[in-house]
């Protein structure tokens, strides 16, 4: 299930507050090169927890 564009526009990386973008079919990546944290999309819902808290 693809993520909604409207949702993507309001999502930010919880670690550095930068925007995220879609990579592949089911992942988001932080657009801050120094952060670059990847967030999985599960059933169309992005899991925006920092990796340490998953
Ligand atoms: Zn980040």
mmCIF file of the protein (N, C-alpha, C, O) and its ligand, coordinates in Angstrom:
data_MODEL
# 
_entry.id   MODEL 
# 
loop_
_entity.id 
_entity.type 
_entity.pdbx_number_of_molecules 
1 polymer     1 
2 non-polymer 1 
# 
_entity_poly.entity_id                      1 
_entity_poly.type                           'polypeptide(L)' 
_entity_poly.nstd_linkage                   no 
_entity_poly.nstd_monomer                   no 
_entity_poly.pdbx_seq_one_letter_code       
;(UNK)(UNK)(UNK)(UNK)(UNK)(UNK)(UNK)(UNK)(UNK)(UNK)(UNK)(UNK)(UNK)(UNK)(UNK)(UNK)
(UNK)(UNK)(UNK)(UNK)(UNK)(UNK)(UNK)(UNK)(UNK)(UNK)(UNK)(UNK)(UNK)(UNK)(UNK)(UNK)
(UNK)(UNK)(UNK)(UNK)(UNK)(UNK)(UNK)(UNK)(UNK)(UNK)(UNK)(UNK)(UNK)(UNK)(UNK)(UNK)
(UNK)(UNK)(UNK)(UNK)(UNK)(UNK)
;
_entity_poly.pdbx_seq_one_letter_code_can   XXXXXXXXXXXXXXXXXXXXXXXXXXXXXXXXXXXXXXXXXXXXXXXXXXXXXX 
_entity_poly.pdbx_strand_id                 A 
# 
loop_
_entity_poly_seq.entity_id 
_entity_poly_seq.num 
_entity_poly_seq.mon_id 
_entity_poly_seq.hetero 
1 1  UNK n 
1 2  UNK n 
1 3  UNK n 
1 4  UNK n 
1 5  UNK n 
1 6  UNK n 
1 7  UNK n 
1 8  UNK n 
1 9  UNK n 
1 10 UNK n 
1 11 UNK n 
1 12 UNK n 
1 13 UNK n 
1 14 UNK n 
1 15 UNK n 
1 16 UNK n 
1 17 UNK n 
1 18 UNK n 
1 19 UNK n 
1 20 UNK n 
1 21 UNK n 
1 22 UNK n 
1 23 UNK n 
1 24 UNK n 
1 25 UNK n 
1 26 UNK n 
1 27 UNK n 
1 28 UNK n 
1 29 UNK n 
1 30 UNK n 
1 31 UNK n 
1 32 UNK n 
1 33 UNK n 
1 34 UNK n 
1 35 UNK n 
1 36 UNK n 
1 37 UNK n 
1 38 UNK n 
1 39 UNK n 
1 40 UNK n 
1 41 UNK n 
1 42 UNK n 
1 43 UNK n 
1 44 UNK n 
1 45 UNK n 
1 46 UNK n 
1 47 UNK n 
1 48 UNK n 
1 49 UNK n 
1 50 UNK n 
1 51 UNK n 
1 52 UNK n 
1 53 UNK n 
1 54 UNK n 
# 
loop_
_struct_asym.id 
_struct_asym.entity_id 
A 1 
B 2 
# 
loop_
_chem_comp.id 
_chem_comp.type 
_chem_comp.mon_nstd_flag 
UNK 'L-peptide linking' . 
ZN  non-polymer         . 
# 
_pdbx_entity_nonpoly.entity_id   2 
_pdbx_entity_nonpoly.name        ? 
_pdbx_entity_nonpoly.comp_id     ZN 
# 
_pdbx_nonpoly_scheme.asym_id         B 
_pdbx_nonpoly_scheme.entity_id       2 
_pdbx_nonpoly_scheme.mon_id          ZN 
_pdbx_nonpoly_scheme.ndb_seq_num     1 
_pdbx_nonpoly_scheme.pdb_seq_num     101 
_pdbx_nonpoly_scheme.auth_seq_num    101 
_pdbx_nonpoly_scheme.pdb_mon_id      ZN 
_pdbx_nonpoly_scheme.auth_mon_id     ZN 
_pdbx_nonpoly_scheme.pdb_strand_id   A 
_pdbx_nonpoly_scheme.pdb_ins_code    . 
# 
loop_
_atom_site.group_PDB 
_atom_site.id 
_atom_site.type_symbol 
_atom_site.label_atom_id 
_atom_site.label_alt_id 
_atom_site.label_comp_id 
_atom_site.label_asym_id 
_atom_site.label_entity_id 
_atom_site.label_seq_id 
_atom_site.pdbx_PDB_ins_code 
_atom_site.Cartn_x 
_atom_site.Cartn_y 
_atom_site.Cartn_z 
_atom_site.occupancy 
_atom_site.B_iso_or_equiv 
_atom_site.pdbx_formal_charge 
_atom_site.auth_seq_id 
_atom_site.auth_comp_id 
_atom_site.auth_asym_id 
_atom_site.auth_atom_id 
_atom_site.pdbx_PDB_model_num 
ATOM   1   N  N  . UNK A 1 1  ? 0.856  -1.198 0.000  1.00 0.00 ? 1   UNK A N  1 
ATOM   2   C  CA . UNK A 1 1  ? 0.000  0.000  0.000  1.00 0.00 ? 1   UNK A CA 1 
ATOM   3   C  C  . UNK A 1 1  ? 0.893  1.251  0.000  1.00 0.00 ? 1   UNK A C  1 
ATOM   4   O  O  . UNK A 1 1  ? 1.712  1.426  0.903  1.00 0.00 ? 1   UNK A O  1 
ATOM   5   N  N  . UNK A 1 2  ? 0.741  2.103  -0.992 1.00 0.00 ? 2   UNK A N  1 
ATOM   6   C  CA . UNK A 1 2  ? 1.604  3.293  -1.027 1.00 0.00 ? 2   UNK A CA 1 
ATOM   7   C  C  . UNK A 1 2  ? 1.214  4.308  0.035  1.00 0.00 ? 2   UNK A C  1 
ATOM   8   O  O  . UNK A 1 2  ? 0.052  4.415  0.428  1.00 0.00 ? 2   UNK A O  1 
ATOM   9   N  N  . UNK A 1 3  ? 2.192  5.030  0.476  1.00 0.00 ? 3   UNK A N  1 
ATOM   10  C  CA . UNK A 1 3  ? 1.945  6.074  1.468  1.00 0.00 ? 3   UNK A CA 1 
ATOM   11  C  C  . UNK A 1 3  ? 1.272  7.263  0.785  1.00 0.00 ? 3   UNK A C  1 
ATOM   12  O  O  . UNK A 1 3  ? 1.528  7.555  -0.383 1.00 0.00 ? 3   UNK A O  1 
ATOM   13  N  N  . UNK A 1 4  ? 0.423  7.929  1.528  1.00 0.00 ? 4   UNK A N  1 
ATOM   14  C  CA . UNK A 1 4  ? -0.258 9.101  0.969  1.00 0.00 ? 4   UNK A CA 1 
ATOM   15  C  C  . UNK A 1 4  ? 0.705  10.279 0.875  1.00 0.00 ? 4   UNK A C  1 
ATOM   16  O  O  . UNK A 1 4  ? 1.507  10.524 1.776  1.00 0.00 ? 4   UNK A O  1 
ATOM   17  N  N  . UNK A 1 5  ? 0.604  10.997 -0.232 1.00 0.00 ? 5   UNK A N  1 
ATOM   18  C  CA . UNK A 1 5  ? 1.484  12.140 -0.446 1.00 0.00 ? 5   UNK A CA 1 
ATOM   19  C  C  . UNK A 1 5  ? 1.269  13.216 0.616  1.00 0.00 ? 5   UNK A C  1 
ATOM   20  O  O  . UNK A 1 5  ? 2.218  13.850 1.077  1.00 0.00 ? 5   UNK A O  1 
ATOM   21  N  N  . UNK A 1 6  ? 0.009  13.410 0.996  1.00 0.00 ? 6   UNK A N  1 
ATOM   22  C  CA . UNK A 1 6  ? -0.284 14.424 2.011  1.00 0.00 ? 6   UNK A CA 1 
ATOM   23  C  C  . UNK A 1 6  ? 0.400  14.084 3.330  1.00 0.00 ? 6   UNK A C  1 
ATOM   24  O  O  . UNK A 1 6  ? 0.867  14.962 4.056  1.00 0.00 ? 6   UNK A O  1 
ATOM   25  N  N  . UNK A 1 7  ? 0.444  12.797 3.615  1.00 0.00 ? 7   UNK A N  1 
ATOM   26  C  CA . UNK A 1 7  ? 1.080  12.354 4.850  1.00 0.00 ? 7   UNK A CA 1 
ATOM   27  C  C  . UNK A 1 7  ? 2.584  12.582 4.783  1.00 0.00 ? 7   UNK A C  1 
ATOM   28  O  O  . UNK A 1 7  ? 3.199  13.046 5.743  1.00 0.00 ? 7   UNK A O  1 
ATOM   29  N  N  . UNK A 1 8  ? 3.157  12.252 3.648  1.00 0.00 ? 8   UNK A N  1 
ATOM   30  C  CA . UNK A 1 8  ? 4.602  12.409 3.495  1.00 0.00 ? 8   UNK A CA 1 
ATOM   31  C  C  . UNK A 1 8  ? 5.025  13.854 3.712  1.00 0.00 ? 8   UNK A C  1 
ATOM   32  O  O  . UNK A 1 8  ? 6.095  14.121 4.259  1.00 0.00 ? 8   UNK A O  1 
ATOM   33  N  N  . UNK A 1 9  ? 4.184  14.780 3.282  1.00 0.00 ? 9   UNK A N  1 
ATOM   34  C  CA . UNK A 1 9  ? 4.557  16.192 3.364  1.00 0.00 ? 9   UNK A CA 1 
ATOM   35  C  C  . UNK A 1 9  ? 4.613  16.709 4.790  1.00 0.00 ? 9   UNK A C  1 
ATOM   36  O  O  . UNK A 1 9  ? 5.288  17.703 5.059  1.00 0.00 ? 9   UNK A O  1 
ATOM   37  N  N  . UNK A 1 10 ? 3.919  16.056 5.703  1.00 0.00 ? 10  UNK A N  1 
ATOM   38  C  CA . UNK A 1 10 ? 3.943  16.539 7.087  1.00 0.00 ? 10  UNK A CA 1 
ATOM   39  C  C  . UNK A 1 10 ? 4.905  15.754 7.960  1.00 0.00 ? 10  UNK A C  1 
ATOM   40  O  O  . UNK A 1 10 ? 5.138  16.118 9.113  1.00 0.00 ? 10  UNK A O  1 
ATOM   41  N  N  . UNK A 1 11 ? 5.466  14.677 7.417  1.00 0.00 ? 11  UNK A N  1 
ATOM   42  C  CA . UNK A 1 11 ? 6.365  13.864 8.222  1.00 0.00 ? 11  UNK A CA 1 
ATOM   43  C  C  . UNK A 1 11 ? 7.757  14.487 8.287  1.00 0.00 ? 11  UNK A C  1 
ATOM   44  O  O  . UNK A 1 11 ? 8.275  14.986 7.288  1.00 0.00 ? 11  UNK A O  1 
ATOM   45  N  N  . UNK A 1 12 ? 8.345  14.451 9.462  1.00 0.00 ? 12  UNK A N  1 
ATOM   46  C  CA . UNK A 1 12 ? 9.738  14.858 9.612  1.00 0.00 ? 12  UNK A CA 1 
ATOM   47  C  C  . UNK A 1 12 ? 10.466 13.790 10.421 1.00 0.00 ? 12  UNK A C  1 
ATOM   48  O  O  . UNK A 1 12 ? 9.865  13.036 11.187 1.00 0.00 ? 12  UNK A O  1 
ATOM   49  N  N  . UNK A 1 13 ? 11.754 13.755 10.225 1.00 0.00 ? 13  UNK A N  1 
ATOM   50  C  CA . UNK A 1 13 ? 12.592 12.845 10.998 1.00 0.00 ? 13  UNK A CA 1 
ATOM   51  C  C  . UNK A 1 13 ? 12.521 13.247 12.463 1.00 0.00 ? 13  UNK A C  1 
ATOM   52  O  O  . UNK A 1 13 ? 12.763 14.410 12.785 1.00 0.00 ? 13  UNK A O  1 
ATOM   53  N  N  . UNK A 1 14 ? 12.195 12.321 13.364 1.00 0.00 ? 14  UNK A N  1 
ATOM   54  C  CA . UNK A 1 14 ? 12.088 12.677 14.791 1.00 0.00 ? 14  UNK A CA 1 
ATOM   55  C  C  . UNK A 1 14 ? 13.446 12.989 15.424 1.00 0.00 ? 14  UNK A C  1 
ATOM   56  O  O  . UNK A 1 14 ? 13.509 13.588 16.497 1.00 0.00 ? 14  UNK A O  1 
ATOM   57  N  N  . UNK A 1 15 ? 14.508 12.589 14.773 1.00 0.00 ? 15  UNK A N  1 
ATOM   58  C  CA . UNK A 1 15 ? 15.832 12.819 15.345 1.00 0.00 ? 15  UNK A CA 1 
ATOM   59  C  C  . UNK A 1 15 ? 16.362 14.206 15.022 1.00 0.00 ? 15  UNK A C  1 
ATOM   60  O  O  . UNK A 1 15 ? 16.940 14.868 15.884 1.00 0.00 ? 15  UNK A O  1 
ATOM   61  N  N  . UNK A 1 16 ? 16.168 14.652 13.778 1.00 0.00 ? 16  UNK A N  1 
ATOM   62  C  CA . UNK A 1 16 ? 16.782 15.924 13.375 1.00 0.00 ? 16  UNK A CA 1 
ATOM   63  C  C  . UNK A 1 16 ? 15.769 16.900 12.791 1.00 0.00 ? 16  UNK A C  1 
ATOM   64  O  O  . UNK A 1 16 ? 16.134 18.015 12.419 1.00 0.00 ? 16  UNK A O  1 
ATOM   65  N  N  . UNK A 1 17 ? 14.502 16.500 12.703 1.00 0.00 ? 17  UNK A N  1 
ATOM   66  C  CA . UNK A 1 17 ? 13.417 17.384 12.239 1.00 0.00 ? 17  UNK A CA 1 
ATOM   67  C  C  . UNK A 1 17 ? 13.528 17.787 10.774 1.00 0.00 ? 17  UNK A C  1 
ATOM   68  O  O  . UNK A 1 17 ? 12.904 18.759 10.348 1.00 0.00 ? 17  UNK A O  1 
ATOM   69  N  N  . UNK A 1 18 ? 14.312 17.054 10.008 1.00 0.00 ? 18  UNK A N  1 
ATOM   70  C  CA . UNK A 1 18 ? 14.351 17.305 8.575  1.00 0.00 ? 18  UNK A CA 1 
ATOM   71  C  C  . UNK A 1 18 ? 13.259 16.502 7.886  1.00 0.00 ? 18  UNK A C  1 
ATOM   72  O  O  . UNK A 1 18 ? 12.668 15.594 8.471  1.00 0.00 ? 18  UNK A O  1 
ATOM   73  N  N  . UNK A 1 19 ? 13.003 16.857 6.625  1.00 0.00 ? 19  UNK A N  1 
ATOM   74  C  CA . UNK A 1 19 ? 11.999 16.125 5.862  1.00 0.00 ? 19  UNK A CA 1 
ATOM   75  C  C  . UNK A 1 19 ? 12.500 14.725 5.530  1.00 0.00 ? 19  UNK A C  1 
ATOM   76  O  O  . UNK A 1 19 ? 13.699 14.445 5.551  1.00 0.00 ? 19  UNK A O  1 
ATOM   77  N  N  . UNK A 1 20 ? 11.550 13.867 5.227  1.00 0.00 ? 20  UNK A N  1 
ATOM   78  C  CA . UNK A 1 20 ? 11.895 12.520 4.786  1.00 0.00 ? 20  UNK A CA 1 
ATOM   79  C  C  . UNK A 1 20 ? 11.384 12.331 3.361  1.00 0.00 ? 20  UNK A C  1 
ATOM   80  O  O  . UNK A 1 20 ? 10.465 13.019 2.919  1.00 0.00 ? 20  UNK A O  1 
ATOM   81  N  N  . UNK A 1 21 ? 11.998 11.388 2.656  1.00 0.00 ? 21  UNK A N  1 
ATOM   82  C  CA . UNK A 1 21 ? 11.541 11.065 1.305  1.00 0.00 ? 21  UNK A CA 1 
ATOM   83  C  C  . UNK A 1 21 ? 11.433 9.552  1.172  1.00 0.00 ? 21  UNK A C  1 
ATOM   84  O  O  . UNK A 1 21 ? 12.023 8.792  1.940  1.00 0.00 ? 21  UNK A O  1 
ATOM   85  N  N  . UNK A 1 22 ? 10.659 9.141  0.172  1.00 0.00 ? 22  UNK A N  1 
ATOM   86  C  CA . UNK A 1 22 ? 10.457 7.713  -0.053 1.00 0.00 ? 22  UNK A CA 1 
ATOM   87  C  C  . UNK A 1 22 ? 11.656 7.125  -0.784 1.00 0.00 ? 22  UNK A C  1 
ATOM   88  O  O  . UNK A 1 22 ? 12.151 7.703  -1.752 1.00 0.00 ? 22  UNK A O  1 
ATOM   89  N  N  . UNK A 1 23 ? 12.118 5.972  -0.312 1.00 0.00 ? 23  UNK A N  1 
ATOM   90  C  CA . UNK A 1 23 ? 13.098 5.193  -1.057 1.00 0.00 ? 23  UNK A CA 1 
ATOM   91  C  C  . UNK A 1 23 ? 12.517 3.805  -1.268 1.00 0.00 ? 23  UNK A C  1 
ATOM   92  O  O  . UNK A 1 23 ? 12.022 3.176  -0.333 1.00 0.00 ? 23  UNK A O  1 
ATOM   93  N  N  . UNK A 1 24 ? 12.583 3.338  -2.501 1.00 0.00 ? 24  UNK A N  1 
ATOM   94  C  CA . UNK A 1 24 ? 11.998 2.038  -2.797 1.00 0.00 ? 24  UNK A CA 1 
ATOM   95  C  C  . UNK A 1 24 ? 10.502 2.078  -2.586 1.00 0.00 ? 24  UNK A C  1 
ATOM   96  O  O  . UNK A 1 24 ? 9.884  3.136  -2.710 1.00 0.00 ? 24  UNK A O  1 
ATOM   97  N  N  . UNK A 1 25 ? 9.914  0.942  -2.269 1.00 0.00 ? 25  UNK A N  1 
ATOM   98  C  CA . UNK A 1 25 ? 8.462  0.847  -2.149 1.00 0.00 ? 25  UNK A CA 1 
ATOM   99  C  C  . UNK A 1 25 ? 7.981  1.029  -0.722 1.00 0.00 ? 25  UNK A C  1 
ATOM   100 O  O  . UNK A 1 25 ? 6.829  1.404  -0.503 1.00 0.00 ? 25  UNK A O  1 
ATOM   101 N  N  . UNK A 1 26 ? 8.831  0.773  0.242  1.00 0.00 ? 26  UNK A N  1 
ATOM   102 C  CA . UNK A 1 26 ? 8.330  0.696  1.610  1.00 0.00 ? 26  UNK A CA 1 
ATOM   103 C  C  . UNK A 1 26 ? 9.292  1.249  2.645  1.00 0.00 ? 26  UNK A C  1 
ATOM   104 O  O  . UNK A 1 26 ? 9.373  0.755  3.769  1.00 0.00 ? 26  UNK A O  1 
ATOM   105 N  N  . UNK A 1 27 ? 10.020 2.285  2.244  1.00 0.00 ? 27  UNK A N  1 
ATOM   106 C  CA . UNK A 1 27 ? 10.920 2.901  3.226  1.00 0.00 ? 27  UNK A CA 1 
ATOM   107 C  C  . UNK A 1 27 ? 10.913 4.406  3.054  1.00 0.00 ? 27  UNK A C  1 
ATOM   108 O  O  . UNK A 1 27 ? 10.703 4.928  1.959  1.00 0.00 ? 27  UNK A O  1 
ATOM   109 N  N  . UNK A 1 28 ? 11.148 5.090  4.165  1.00 0.00 ? 28  UNK A N  1 
ATOM   110 C  CA . UNK A 1 28 ? 11.394 6.531  4.143  1.00 0.00 ? 28  UNK A CA 1 
ATOM   111 C  C  . UNK A 1 28 ? 12.822 6.745  4.617  1.00 0.00 ? 28  UNK A C  1 
ATOM   112 O  O  . UNK A 1 28 ? 13.334 6.010  5.461  1.00 0.00 ? 28  UNK A O  1 
ATOM   113 N  N  . UNK A 1 29 ? 13.453 7.775  4.052  1.00 0.00 ? 29  UNK A N  1 
ATOM   114 C  CA . UNK A 1 29 ? 14.797 8.111  4.521  1.00 0.00 ? 29  UNK A CA 1 
ATOM   115 C  C  . UNK A 1 29 ? 14.865 9.595  4.814  1.00 0.00 ? 29  UNK A C  1 
ATOM   116 O  O  . UNK A 1 29 ? 14.307 10.417 4.088  1.00 0.00 ? 29  UNK A O  1 
ATOM   117 N  N  . UNK A 1 30 ? 15.557 9.922  5.889  1.00 0.00 ? 30  UNK A N  1 
ATOM   118 C  CA . UNK A 1 30 ? 15.757 11.318 6.261  1.00 0.00 ? 30  UNK A CA 1 
ATOM   119 C  C  . UNK A 1 30 ? 16.609 12.000 5.197  1.00 0.00 ? 30  UNK A C  1 
ATOM   120 O  O  . UNK A 1 30 ? 17.611 11.447 4.744  1.00 0.00 ? 30  UNK A O  1 
ATOM   121 N  N  . UNK A 1 31 ? 16.199 13.222 4.797  1.00 0.00 ? 31  UNK A N  1 
ATOM   122 C  CA . UNK A 1 31 ? 16.927 13.913 3.724  1.00 0.00 ? 31  UNK A CA 1 
ATOM   123 C  C  . UNK A 1 31 ? 18.182 14.620 4.231  1.00 0.00 ? 31  UNK A C  1 
ATOM   124 O  O  . UNK A 1 31 ? 18.946 15.170 3.438  1.00 0.00 ? 31  UNK A O  1 
ATOM   125 N  N  . UNK A 1 32 ? 18.395 14.608 5.532  1.00 0.00 ? 32  UNK A N  1 
ATOM   126 C  CA . UNK A 1 32 ? 19.629 15.161 6.089  1.00 0.00 ? 32  UNK A CA 1 
ATOM   127 C  C  . UNK A 1 32 ? 20.740 14.124 5.927  1.00 0.00 ? 32  UNK A C  1 
ATOM   128 O  O  . UNK A 1 32 ? 20.693 13.048 6.522  1.00 0.00 ? 32  UNK A O  1 
ATOM   129 N  N  . UNK A 1 33 ? 21.744 14.468 5.106  1.00 0.00 ? 33  UNK A N  1 
ATOM   130 C  CA . UNK A 1 33 ? 22.808 13.499 4.811  1.00 0.00 ? 33  UNK A CA 1 
ATOM   131 C  C  . UNK A 1 33 ? 23.535 13.018 6.060  1.00 0.00 ? 33  UNK A C  1 
ATOM   132 O  O  . UNK A 1 33 ? 23.984 11.873 6.118  1.00 0.00 ? 33  UNK A O  1 
ATOM   133 N  N  . UNK A 1 34 ? 23.651 13.886 7.055  1.00 0.00 ? 34  UNK A N  1 
ATOM   134 C  CA . UNK A 1 34 ? 24.376 13.499 8.265  1.00 0.00 ? 34  UNK A CA 1 
ATOM   135 C  C  . UNK A 1 34 ? 23.546 12.597 9.169  1.00 0.00 ? 34  UNK A C  1 
ATOM   136 O  O  . UNK A 1 34 ? 24.084 11.951 10.068 1.00 0.00 ? 34  UNK A O  1 
ATOM   137 N  N  . UNK A 1 35 ? 22.245 12.552 8.933  1.00 0.00 ? 35  UNK A N  1 
ATOM   138 C  CA . UNK A 1 35 ? 21.361 11.691 9.722  1.00 0.00 ? 35  UNK A CA 1 
ATOM   139 C  C  . UNK A 1 35 ? 21.067 10.436 8.912  1.00 0.00 ? 35  UNK A C  1 
ATOM   140 O  O  . UNK A 1 35 ? 21.532 9.347  9.248  1.00 0.00 ? 35  UNK A O  1 
ATOM   141 N  N  . UNK A 1 36 ? 20.290 10.595 7.843  1.00 0.00 ? 36  UNK A N  1 
ATOM   142 C  CA . UNK A 1 36 ? 20.061 9.487  6.919  1.00 0.00 ? 36  UNK A CA 1 
ATOM   143 C  C  . UNK A 1 36 ? 19.326 8.304  7.517  1.00 0.00 ? 36  UNK A C  1 
ATOM   144 O  O  . UNK A 1 36 ? 19.425 7.191  7.000  1.00 0.00 ? 36  UNK A O  1 
ATOM   145 N  N  . UNK A 1 37 ? 18.594 8.522  8.592  1.00 0.00 ? 37  UNK A N  1 
ATOM   146 C  CA . UNK A 1 37 ? 17.889 7.427  9.242  1.00 0.00 ? 37  UNK A CA 1 
ATOM   147 C  C  . UNK A 1 37 ? 16.777 6.895  8.333  1.00 0.00 ? 37  UNK A C  1 
ATOM   148 O  O  . UNK A 1 37 ? 16.064 7.667  7.692  1.00 0.00 ? 37  UNK A O  1 
ATOM   149 N  N  . UNK A 1 38 ? 16.642 5.591  8.289  1.00 0.00 ? 38  UNK A N  1 
ATOM   150 C  CA . UNK A 1 38 ? 15.626 4.944  7.468  1.00 0.00 ? 38  UNK A CA 1 
ATOM   151 C  C  . UNK A 1 38 ? 14.464 4.501  8.347  1.00 0.00 ? 38  UNK A C  1 
ATOM   152 O  O  . UNK A 1 38 ? 14.654 3.921  9.416  1.00 0.00 ? 38  UNK A O  1 
ATOM   153 N  N  . UNK A 1 39 ? 13.256 4.789  7.869  1.00 0.00 ? 39  UNK A N  1 
ATOM   154 C  CA . UNK A 1 39 ? 12.036 4.409  8.588  1.00 0.00 ? 39  UNK A CA 1 
ATOM   155 C  C  . UNK A 1 39 ? 11.210 3.480  7.716  1.00 0.00 ? 39  UNK A C  1 
ATOM   156 O  O  . UNK A 1 39 ? 10.936 3.815  6.563  1.00 0.00 ? 39  UNK A O  1 
ATOM   157 N  N  . UNK A 1 40 ? 10.810 2.343  8.218  1.00 0.00 ? 40  UNK A N  1 
ATOM   158 C  CA . UNK A 1 40 ? 9.999  1.421  7.412  1.00 0.00 ? 40  UNK A CA 1 
ATOM   159 C  C  . UNK A 1 40 ? 8.546  1.879  7.324  1.00 0.00 ? 40  UNK A C  1 
ATOM   160 O  O  . UNK A 1 40 ? 8.015  2.494  8.249  1.00 0.00 ? 40  UNK A O  1 
ATOM   161 N  N  . UNK A 1 41 ? 7.919  1.567  6.195  1.00 0.00 ? 41  UNK A N  1 
ATOM   162 C  CA . UNK A 1 41 ? 6.481  1.804  6.047  1.00 0.00 ? 41  UNK A CA 1 
ATOM   163 C  C  . UNK A 1 41 ? 5.796  0.451  6.159  1.00 0.00 ? 41  UNK A C  1 
ATOM   164 O  O  . UNK A 1 41 ? 6.068  -0.461 5.378  1.00 0.00 ? 41  UNK A O  1 
ATOM   165 N  N  . UNK A 1 42 ? 4.909  0.329  7.132  1.00 0.00 ? 42  UNK A N  1 
ATOM   166 C  CA . UNK A 1 42 ? 4.244  -0.952 7.382  1.00 0.00 ? 42  UNK A CA 1 
ATOM   167 C  C  . UNK A 1 42 ? 2.754  -0.806 7.119  1.00 0.00 ? 42  UNK A C  1 
ATOM   168 O  O  . UNK A 1 42 ? 2.061  -0.069 7.821  1.00 0.00 ? 42  UNK A O  1 
ATOM   169 N  N  . UNK A 1 43 ? 2.265  -1.513 6.103  1.00 0.00 ? 43  UNK A N  1 
ATOM   170 C  CA . UNK A 1 43 ? 0.847  -1.425 5.709  1.00 0.00 ? 43  UNK A CA 1 
ATOM   171 C  C  . UNK A 1 43 ? 0.423  0.019  5.443  1.00 0.00 ? 43  UNK A C  1 
ATOM   172 O  O  . UNK A 1 43 ? -0.679 0.429  5.806  1.00 0.00 ? 43  UNK A O  1 
ATOM   173 N  N  . UNK A 1 44 ? 1.316  0.788  4.800  1.00 0.00 ? 44  UNK A N  1 
ATOM   174 C  CA . UNK A 1 44 ? 0.987  2.161  4.453  1.00 0.00 ? 44  UNK A CA 1 
ATOM   175 C  C  . UNK A 1 44 ? 1.190  3.149  5.580  1.00 0.00 ? 44  UNK A C  1 
ATOM   176 O  O  . UNK A 1 44 ? 0.991  4.350  5.396  1.00 0.00 ? 44  UNK A O  1 
ATOM   177 N  N  . UNK A 1 45 ? 1.590  2.655  6.758  1.00 0.00 ? 45  UNK A N  1 
ATOM   178 C  CA . UNK A 1 45 ? 1.793  3.526  7.917  1.00 0.00 ? 45  UNK A CA 1 
ATOM   179 C  C  . UNK A 1 45 ? 3.292  3.626  8.196  1.00 0.00 ? 45  UNK A C  1 
ATOM   180 O  O  . UNK A 1 45 ? 3.936  2.621  8.496  1.00 0.00 ? 45  UNK A O  1 
ATOM   181 N  N  . UNK A 1 46 ? 3.842  4.825  8.099  1.00 0.00 ? 46  UNK A N  1 
ATOM   182 C  CA . UNK A 1 46 ? 5.268  4.933  8.392  1.00 0.00 ? 46  UNK A CA 1 
ATOM   183 C  C  . UNK A 1 46 ? 5.561  4.765  9.874  1.00 0.00 ? 46  UNK A C  1 
ATOM   184 O  O  . UNK A 1 46 ? 4.878  5.336  10.724 1.00 0.00 ? 46  UNK A O  1 
ATOM   185 N  N  . UNK A 1 47 ? 6.569  3.984  10.166 1.00 0.00 ? 47  UNK A N  1 
ATOM   186 C  CA . UNK A 1 47 ? 7.016  3.807  11.549 1.00 0.00 ? 47  UNK A CA 1 
ATOM   187 C  C  . UNK A 1 47 ? 8.098  4.844  11.808 1.00 0.00 ? 47  UNK A C  1 
ATOM   188 O  O  . UNK A 1 47 ? 9.256  4.662  11.432 1.00 0.00 ? 47  UNK A O  1 
ATOM   189 N  N  . UNK A 1 48 ? 7.701  5.939  12.460 1.00 0.00 ? 48  UNK A N  1 
ATOM   190 C  CA . UNK A 1 48 ? 8.621  7.064  12.634 1.00 0.00 ? 48  UNK A CA 1 
ATOM   191 C  C  . UNK A 1 48 ? 9.350  7.017  13.976 1.00 0.00 ? 48  UNK A C  1 
ATOM   192 O  O  . UNK A 1 48 ? 9.879  8.033  14.428 1.00 0.00 ? 48  UNK A O  1 
ATOM   193 N  N  . UNK A 1 49 ? 9.381  5.876  14.600 1.00 0.00 ? 49  UNK A N  1 
ATOM   194 C  CA . UNK A 1 49 ? 10.165 5.775  15.831 1.00 0.00 ? 49  UNK A CA 1 
ATOM   195 C  C  . UNK A 1 49 ? 11.644 5.771  15.498 1.00 0.00 ? 49  UNK A C  1 
ATOM   196 O  O  . UNK A 1 49 ? 12.061 5.135  14.530 1.00 0.00 ? 49  UNK A O  1 
ATOM   197 N  N  . UNK A 1 50 ? 12.434 6.466  16.281 1.00 0.00 ? 50  UNK A N  1 
ATOM   198 C  CA . UNK A 1 50 ? 13.891 6.363  16.091 1.00 0.00 ? 50  UNK A CA 1 
ATOM   199 C  C  . UNK A 1 50 ? 14.324 4.909  16.257 1.00 0.00 ? 50  UNK A C  1 
ATOM   200 O  O  . UNK A 1 50 ? 13.718 4.163  17.026 1.00 0.00 ? 50  UNK A O  1 
ATOM   201 N  N  . UNK A 1 51 ? 15.365 4.506  15.542 1.00 0.00 ? 51  UNK A N  1 
ATOM   202 C  CA . UNK A 1 51 ? 15.784 3.090  15.578 1.00 0.00 ? 51  UNK A CA 1 
ATOM   203 C  C  . UNK A 1 51 ? 16.004 2.556  16.982 1.00 0.00 ? 51  UNK A C  1 
ATOM   204 O  O  . UNK A 1 51 ? 15.735 1.381  17.235 1.00 0.00 ? 51  UNK A O  1 
ATOM   205 N  N  . UNK A 1 52 ? 16.478 3.372  17.892 1.00 0.00 ? 52  UNK A N  1 
ATOM   206 C  CA . UNK A 1 52 ? 16.744 2.903  19.248 1.00 0.00 ? 52  UNK A CA 1 
ATOM   207 C  C  . UNK A 1 52 ? 15.481 2.493  19.989 1.00 0.00 ? 52  UNK A C  1 
ATOM   208 O  O  . UNK A 1 52 ? 15.544 1.714  20.941 1.00 0.00 ? 52  UNK A O  1 
ATOM   209 N  N  . UNK A 1 53 ? 14.337 3.010  19.563 1.00 0.00 ? 53  UNK A N  1 
ATOM   210 C  CA . UNK A 1 53 ? 13.082 2.764  20.285 1.00 0.00 ? 53  UNK A CA 1 
ATOM   211 C  C  . UNK A 1 53 ? 12.193 1.723  19.621 1.00 0.00 ? 53  UNK A C  1 
ATOM   212 O  O  . UNK A 1 53 ? 11.110 1.429  20.125 1.00 0.00 ? 53  UNK A O  1 
ATOM   213 N  N  . UNK A 1 54 ? 12.632 1.159  18.495 1.00 0.00 ? 54  UNK A N  1 
ATOM   214 C  CA . UNK A 1 54 ? 11.788 0.177  17.805 1.00 0.00 ? 54  UNK A CA 1 
ATOM   215 C  C  . UNK A 1 54 ? 11.799 -1.163 18.538 1.00 0.00 ? 54  UNK A C  1 
ATOM   216 O  O  . UNK A 1 54 ? 11.145 -2.110 18.103 1.00 0.00 ? 54  UNK A O  1 
HETATM 217 ZN ZN . ZN  B 2 .  ? 17.098 12.768 10.466 1.00 0.00 ? 101 ZN  A ZN 1 
# 
